[in-house]
Structures are given as structure tokens and as C-alpha cells.
Amino acid sequence: MPFDPAIVLPFHRAAGSLILGDPRMSILRASSGQGINRLGRSFTVPPNTLRPRFHPLTGVCEGVHVERTATNLLLQSQAFNTTWTATSLTVSADSTLAPDGTTTADTLTATGAGGNVAQAITIPLGRGLSVSVHGRALASSFLWVQVGDGTNAVECWFNLAAGTTGSNTAGTGTCIFSQKAIEPHVLGFWRCMLDVNTATSTAFTVRFGPAAADGVPPATSNSIIVWGAQAEAEQTVSAATSYIATTTTTVTRSAENLHLPVDPAWFNPSEGTLVYEFVNRPVPSTPGSHVMGGVANSFSDVIYITRFSAGTARAVFGAGGVTSADLSRTWNFAPGAIVKCAVAWAQNDMAFVVDGGAAATSSASFTPPTFVRIGLGCAPWSTNDNSNKPWATLRSFKYLPRRAPTADLQALTAA
């Protein structure tokens, strides 16, 4: 490599449970939020502070959260003996340690066929709905989840012993299955996630219950442990974001916006290279506007990387409101996958590389405009964007004040 990076932010190299940002970095999140520390436990991070995510089982730091705003619509997310309605089921409150290290996890024991706890929620018209809960096997190994609108419903099973998703129904009409996912947590818990789509319904009921086997409804004496339920409906295409605890009211976590205001002491206005590394979280099955980062003054003067389709990302170069180049590369969006990408530019010289592969390049007319900020896992054209987020953990970032040669871009993003 012919030159050194001017900025290096190895978020995944954290020495402890907290990650300290570069003093030049702007960190905006108006609310507190949940991170995961080195012990694998959920913990509360104050506003305007980086939220680390350590892998709950290995303790390896994956980086920092950069998420859209989200609201947990389920009340009493950790107390299933309160706002929740139990049917043919008993709740033993605060029966064991929860993923945050407190004794707030509840035991659900079915006393009859179909035993469950339920709560009704209302979402805006035309939104997707993502439901999640942390579960642990007890006498039974499966968590049963149902999301319905009174006319149609989707059911899904999760294997809490094996840590795998089970079967699901497709739904019909006003309530359609979208995707399912499961992620490990500490103390034998698994975060189970189910997403449904609807275009016409706004009133839903969320139900959880213990089951003995895949595809089998809850039955007498089935029991599991649950904690941390969540339901989100923030945009048309939905997927679970990090956990948001609630008590008697819904709670909203503000969006993260991480930026580096450019400085002539280290920023080259004529050319440059941005290198990002992410760990994918479960993402929406249908593509949306998921911006991975970039550099900009406004949306008229911008270079940004965005998810474009189920397996493709784009690097867009624009000046004066005119798009000079729109380059695309294959992108692995599988949950847990580590993805590295680099975007580079100079006058009439643009390139985009993902995971060390072949570069997409352009020599179209392009004069780099004035840039004022670099976006780190978020839209660079706004300091308070609420939705354009990568659905991934930001693992690391580098800025090089030159247009790196293509071979170097491939080396910088190789596995």
C-alpha cells in the first residue's frame, strides 16, 4: 500500500466491555440503548455513547450498533404476569437469571391445550411487524409464537435446545410470513425473531407459549423460560433491532448517527478511499434503503454505499444533484457473515470493491464536490437520519486520503 490511512477505527478491537470513539467522531443517539458486554449480558448504554456488541457466547467484540429508531410496542416486556393475558398457562415471575444478569426471567407453564400469554398491539397502516422474545428450554424445548390480526395468523416454532428455527405457517391475506431468525444469548437463552407483512391490518395480537415439539401447539405441562419480548413496526420492511425494555408504556430508542466531520488537517478534498467492515444481523428479506456509509455535503453532493437487492450493494457517486456513477457488487447478507467493502474516488475515477473481489469501476465525468462529513454505518447526508441504517454491526472503518489503487482496494477488503 503506497500510503497509510488517516483515520483507523477498529471498533472490534475493544479492550473491555465499553468502546471508546475517536474524539473527532460525532455520536448522536438522543436516548439510552442496550449493548452486549464481554460477559454476553445486555446492559444499558447512556445517550450519545457508542453501544458495543460482543458475541454473547464467545465474548469476541463484533463492533458497535448503528441502528434506526425503533419502538417496542409490547408493554411489560420482562413481566409476563402483568399486562399480558394468560390462557391455560401459569407465569412464575422472576424465576431465574435473565440475559441482563438480573433475576427477571419468567417461567411459562401450560395448564391446558394451547397455553399462552398474549398482548394486543396497534401498528400504523401498511407497516411490517417484527416480533422477538428471548427463550430458554426447560421441561420443553420449543417456543411457539403466533402473530395474528383476528382474521389471519402466522405461527412459528423455535428449537431452544438446538438453537434453530423450526417450522412456520405461511399465513394468508392480511397477515403473511416474511422471515424468521434465531440468535444465541447468554445463560442458554436464544433470541427468537418472527417478521410478518401486512398492507391492510393495524390491530394485532402477539402470543408466546411452550411446546414439546416442532409444529405441535402448546399442551399441558409444557414449560419454558422467557424474557425480553418486543414488537416493532417502524417501516414497511421490518426486522428486529436490539432489545428495548418496557414497563407501563411503549419505549422508543433513538437512531444512531455516527459521523466524522471532515477536517483539512487530514481530509483530502480531491480524492479518497473509505473502507468499512460489518457483521450482518438478521436483515429484512425484502430490500430497502439500508445505507452502509459514505461521505457527503447533502444528498446532491454525495458518495454512499447502500443495499440494493437481496444479494447486491451499490456505490453511488453524485455531484450537483447529478449521478455520475452507480456501481454494484455482490454482497453476502447472511446473518453473522463478516463483509468488507471499499469505495474510492478521484476526478473521473471511481471504484467499488466487496470482499476482495473484482472491482466495479467508472471513468465517467466526476469532479469531487465539497464534502463535510463521513457517515459511519449511516447516511452521510444527514446528522439525524432515522431510518437509513445497515442492519449490521459496524466492525471497523478506515479513511485513506488518496484514491487507493484497485489492487489495494482488493487487499484491504480481502478475508
C-alpha positions in Angstrom: 0.0 0.0 0.0 1.6 3.3 -1.1 0.2 5.3 1.9 -1.2 5.0 5.4 -4.8 5.6 6.4 -5.5 8.9 8.0 -8.3 7.5 10.2 -8.4 4.0 11.6 -11.4 3.0 13.9 -11.1 -0.7 14.9 -14.2 -1.0 16.9 -13.9 -4.8 17.1 -10.6 -4.4 18.9 -12.2 -3.2 22.2 -10.1 -3.9 25.3 -13.1 -4.0 27.6 -16.9 -4.0 27.7 -17.0 -0.4 26.5 -15.8 1.0 23.2 -14.3 4.5 23.1 -14.7 6.5 20.0 -12.3 8.8 18.3 -12.5 12.3 19.8 -13.1 13.6 16.2 -16.2 11.5 16.0 -19.8 12.8 16.4 -22.0 10.3 18.2 -25.7 11.1 18.2 -28.4 9.0 19.9 -30.8 11.0 22.0 -31.9 8.1 24.1 -30.2 5.3 26.0 -29.9 1.9 24.4 -28.9 -1.7 25.0 -25.5 -3.1 24.3 -24.0 -6.5 24.9 -20.8 -6.6 27.1 -17.9 -9.0 27.1 -19.8 -11.3 29.6 -22.6 -11.6 27.0 -25.0 -9.7 29.1 -27.3 -6.9 27.9 -26.6 -3.6 29.6 -27.9 0.0 29.3 -25.7 2.5 27.4 -26.2 6.2 28.1 -27.3 8.6 25.3 -24.7 9.8 22.7 -22.4 6.9 23.6 -21.2 4.0 21.4 -23.1 0.8 22.0 -20.8 -2.3 21.8 -21.9 -5.7 20.7 -19.8 -8.6 22.0 -20.8 -12.0 20.8 -22.8 -13.4 23.7 -21.2 -16.9 23.6 -17.5 -16.2 22.6 -17.0 -12.8 24.2 -15.5 -11.6 20.9 -16.2 -8.0 20.1 -18.2 -7.6 16.9 -18.2 -3.8 16.9 -20.8 -1.2 17.6 -24.5 -0.9 16.9 -25.7 1.7 14.3 -29.5 1.3 14.2 -32.6 3.1 13.1 -35.1 4.5 15.6 -37.4 1.8 16.9 -40.3 1.5 19.4 -41.2 -1.6 21.5 -45.0 -1.7 21.3 -45.2 -4.5 23.9 -45.7 -3.3 27.5 -44.1 -5.0 30.5 -41.5 -6.7 28.2 -40.0 -8.6 31.1 -43.1 -9.2 33.3 -45.4 -11.7 31.7 -47.7 -11.8 34.8 -48.8 -8.2 34.4 -50.2 -6.6 31.2 -50.1 -10.0 29.4 -53.2 -12.2 29.3 -52.5 -15.8 30.2 -54.7 -18.5 28.8 -54.4 -22.1 30.1 -51.0 -21.1 31.4 -49.3 -20.0 34.6 -46.5 -17.5 34.9 -43.8 -17.9 37.6 -42.4 -14.4 37.7 -38.7 -13.6 38.2 -37.9 -17.3 38.5 -34.3 -17.2 37.2 -31.4 -15.1 35.9 -32.1 -13.2 32.6 -29.7 -12.2 29.9 -29.0 -8.9 31.6 -27.8 -10.6 34.8 -30.9 -9.8 36.9 -33.5 -12.3 38.2 -36.3 -11.1 35.9 -36.8 -14.1 33.6 -40.2 -15.8 33.9 -41.3 -19.4 33.6 -44.3 -20.2 31.4 -46.0 -23.5 32.2 -49.0 -24.6 30.1 -52.0 -25.9 32.2 -54.0 -26.9 29.1 -54.1 -27.1 25.4 -52.8 -24.0 23.6 -51.4 -22.4 26.8 -50.0 -19.0 26.0 -49.6 -15.4 27.1 -50.9 -12.7 24.8 -50.9 -8.9 24.3 -52.7 -6.8 21.7 -50.9 -4.0 19.9 -51.7 -1.4 17.2 -49.4 -0.6 14.3 -49.6 2.1 11.6 -51.3 1.1 8.4 -49.0 -0.6 5.9 -46.1 -1.4 8.2 -44.2 -4.6 8.6 -44.2 -6.2 12.1 -41.2 -7.8 13.8 -41.8 -9.8 17.0 -39.0 -11.1 19.2 -38.5 -12.8 22.6 -35.6 -14.4 24.4 -36.4 -18.0 25.3 -34.7 -20.9 27.1 -35.6 -24.6 27.2 -37.0 -26.0 30.4 -39.2 -29.1 30.5 -40.0 -28.3 26.9 -37.6 -27.4 24.0 -39.7 -25.3 21.8 -41.1 -21.8 21.8 -44.3 -21.3 19.9 -45.0 -17.8 18.6 -48.2 -16.6 16.9 -48.9 -13.2 15.4 -52.5 -12.6 14.2 -54.9 -9.8 13.3 -58.1 -11.6 14.3 -58.7 -12.9 10.8 -55.4 -14.4 9.8 -52.3 -15.5 11.7 -48.8 -16.7 11.3 -47.3 -19.4 13.7 -43.7 -20.2 14.1 -41.7 -22.7 16.3 -38.2 -22.2 17.6 -36.0 -25.0 19.0 -34.5 -23.7 22.2 -32.4 -26.8 22.8 -30.7 -26.8 19.4 -30.8 -23.1 18.7 -32.5 -23.5 15.4 -35.7 -22.1 13.8 -38.5 -24.6 13.3 -41.5 -24.8 11.0 -43.9 -21.9 10.3 -47.2 -21.4 8.7 -47.3 -19.1 5.6 -50.3 -17.0 6.7 -52.7 -15.6 4.3 -54.5 -12.5 3.2 -53.9 -9.8 5.7 -51.1 -11.5 7.7 -48.2 -13.1 5.7 -45.0 -14.7 6.9 -41.9 -12.7 6.0 -38.9 -14.3 7.8 -37.6 -15.9 10.9 -34.3 -16.0 12.7 -32.7 -17.1 16.0 -29.6 -15.7 17.7 -27.7 -17.0 20.8 -27.6 -15.1 24.0 -26.0 -15.8 27.4 -27.2 -18.3 30.0 -28.7 -20.6 27.4 -31.2 -18.1 26.0 -31.9 -17.6 22.4 -33.5 -14.5 20.8 -36.3 -15.8 18.6 -37.5 -13.4 15.8 -40.5 -13.6 13.6 -41.5 -11.0 10.9 -44.9 -10.7 9.2 -46.1 -8.4 6.5 -49.5 -6.7 6.1 -50.9 -4.0 3.9 -54.3 -3.6 5.5 -54.3 -4.6 9.2 -53.4 -2.4 12.1 -54.6 -4.4 15.1 -52.6 -7.5 16.1 -52.2 -9.9 19.0 -48.8 -11.4 19.9 -48.8 -14.8 21.6 -46.0 -16.9 23.2 -46.2 -20.4 24.6 -44.2 -23.5 25.4 -44.3 -26.5 23.1 -43.0 -30.1 23.2 -42.1 -30.4 19.5 -41.9 -28.6 16.2 -45.3 -27.9 14.7 -47.1 -29.0 17.8 -49.2 -26.5 19.8 -48.6 -25.9 23.5 -50.0 -28.6 25.8 -50.4 -29.3 29.5 -47.1 -29.3 31.5 -45.1 -27.8 28.6 -42.7 -25.2 30.1 -40.0 -22.8 29.0 -38.3 -19.6 30.3 -38.9 -16.3 28.6 -37.6 -12.7 28.9 -37.4 -9.5 26.8 -40.4 -9.5 24.4 -40.5 -6.9 21.7 -42.7 -5.9 18.8 -41.6 -3.3 16.2 -43.4 -1.7 13.3 -41.2 1.2 12.3 -41.1 0.8 8.5 -42.7 -1.1 5.6 -39.9 -3.7 5.7 -39.2 -4.8 9.2 -36.6 -6.9 11.1 -35.8 -7.0 14.8 -33.4 -4.4 16.2 -31.6 -4.6 19.5 -33.8 -5.1 22.6 -35.7 -2.2 24.1 -37.0 -2.8 27.7 -40.5 -1.5 28.6 -42.7 -1.3 31.7 -46.1 0.5 31.7 -45.6 2.4 28.4 -44.0 1.9 25.0 -40.4 2.9 24.7 -38.6 4.4 21.7 -34.9 4.1 21.1 -33.5 7.0 19.1 -31.5 6.3 15.9 -27.7 6.2 16.0 -25.8 8.6 13.7 -22.1 8.3 13.8 -20.1 10.8 11.7 -16.6 12.2 11.2 -16.8 15.9 10.4 -14.1 16.4 7.7 -11.1 18.4 8.7 -8.5 19.9 6.2 -5.8 18.6 8.6 -6.5 15.1 7.4 -9.2 15.2 4.7 -8.2 15.4 1.0 -10.9 17.2 -1.0 -9.7 15.9 -4.3 -9.6 12.1 -3.8 -10.1 9.4 -1.2 -11.0 5.9 -0.1 -13.4 4.6 2.6 -13.1 1.1 3.9 -15.9 -0.4 6.0 -16.3 -3.8 7.7 -19.6 -5.1 9.1 -21.0 -8.1 10.8 -24.5 -8.8 9.4 -27.5 -9.1 11.7 -30.8 -10.7 10.6 -32.0 -8.4 7.8 -35.3 -7.8 6.1 -36.0 -10.4 3.4 -37.1 -7.6 1.0 -34.6 -5.0 0.1 -35.0 -1.5 1.4 -32.9 1.7 1.9 -30.1 0.4 4.0 -27.2 2.8 3.8 -23.8 1.3 4.9 -22.0 4.7 4.9 -20.3 7.3 2.7 -19.2 10.9 2.5 -21.4 13.9 1.7 -22.4 17.5 2.0 -26.0 16.9 1.1 -27.9 14.3 -0.9 -26.9 16.3 -4.0 -23.2 16.0 -3.3 -22.6 12.5 -2.0 -20.8 9.2 -2.3 -22.6 6.4 -0.5 -22.9 2.6 -0.2 -26.4 1.1 0.0 -28.0 -2.3 0.0 -29.9 -2.6 -3.3 -31.3 -6.1 -3.5 -31.2 -9.4 -1.7 -27.6 -10.0 -2.7 -26.4 -6.7 -4.1 -25.0 -3.4 -2.8 -24.4 -0.2 -4.8 -21.9 2.6 -4.5 -23.4 5.9 -5.8 -21.4 8.9 -6.8 -23.2 12.2 -7.2 -22.3 15.9 -7.6 -24.6 18.9 -8.0 -27.6 16.6 -7.9 -26.4 14.5 -10.9 -25.4 10.9 -10.5 -22.0 10.3 -12.2 -21.8 6.6 -11.5 -23.8 3.8 -9.9 -21.7 0.8 -9.3 -22.9 -2.6 -8.0 -21.2 -5.6 -6.4 -22.5 -8.9 -4.9 -22.9 -8.7 -1.1 -23.4 -11.6 1.3 -26.2 -10.5 3.6 -26.3 -13.8 5.6 -26.7 -13.2 9.3 -23.3 -13.4 11.1 -21.3 -13.0 8.0 -18.4 -10.5 8.1 -18.4 -8.3 5.0 -15.7 -5.8 4.0 -16.1 -3.1 1.3 -14.2 -0.2 -0.1 -15.3 2.8 -2.2 -12.6 5.1 -3.8 -12.7 8.2 -5.9 -10.8 10.9 -7.7 -11.7 13.1 -10.7 -13.3 10.9 -13.3 -12.1 7.8 -11.5 -14.4 5.7 -9.2 -14.3 2.2 -7.8 -16.2 -0.2 -5.5 -14.9 -3.5 -4.1 -16.5 -6.0 -1.8 -14.7 -8.9 0.0 -11.6 -8.6 -2.2 -13.5 -9.4 -5.4 -13.3 -7.8 -8.8 -13.7 -4.0 -8.7 -16.7 -2.2 -10.3 -15.1 0.9 -11.8 -16.2 4.0 -13.8 -14.3 6.8 -15.6 -17.4 8.9 -16.1 -17.2 12.6 -15.6 -17.0 13.3 -11.9 -15.4 16.2 -10.0 -15.5 15.5 -6.2 -17.8 18.1 -4.7 -17.3 19.7 -1.3 -17.8 17.1 1.5 -18.5 18.0 5.1 -18.9 14.6 6.9 -18.2 10.9 6.6 -21.1 8.6 7.7 -20.0 5.6 9.7 -22.7 2.9 9.1 -25.3 5.6 8.4 -26.4 8.1 5.8 -23.7 10.8 5.4 -26.1 13.4 4.1 -27.9 13.9 7.4 -26.7 14.2 11.0 -30.1 12.9 12.3 -31.3 10.3 9.9 -33.9 7.9 11.5 -34.2 5.1 9.1 -31.3 4.5 6.6 -29.2 2.0 8.6 -27.2 -1.0 7.6 -28.9 -3.8 9.7 -25.3 -4.8 10.7 -22.8 -4.2 13.4 -20.1 -1.7 12.4 -16.9 -3.7 12.9 -14.2 -1.2 11.7 -13.6 1.8 9.5 -10.6 3.3 7.6 -10.2 6.6 5.7 -7.4 7.0 3.2 -6.7 10.5 1.8 -5.9 9.1 -1.7 -7.7 7.0 -4.3 -6.2 3.6 -3.5 -5.2 1.5 -6.5 -7.6 -1.3 -7.3 -5.2 -4.0 -6.1 -5.0 -2.2 -2.7 -8.8 -2.0 -2.5 -8.9 -5.7 -3.0 -6.3 -6.3 -0.4 -8.0 -4.0 2.1 -11.3 -5.9 1.8 -9.9 -9.5 1.5 -10.9 -12.0 4.1 
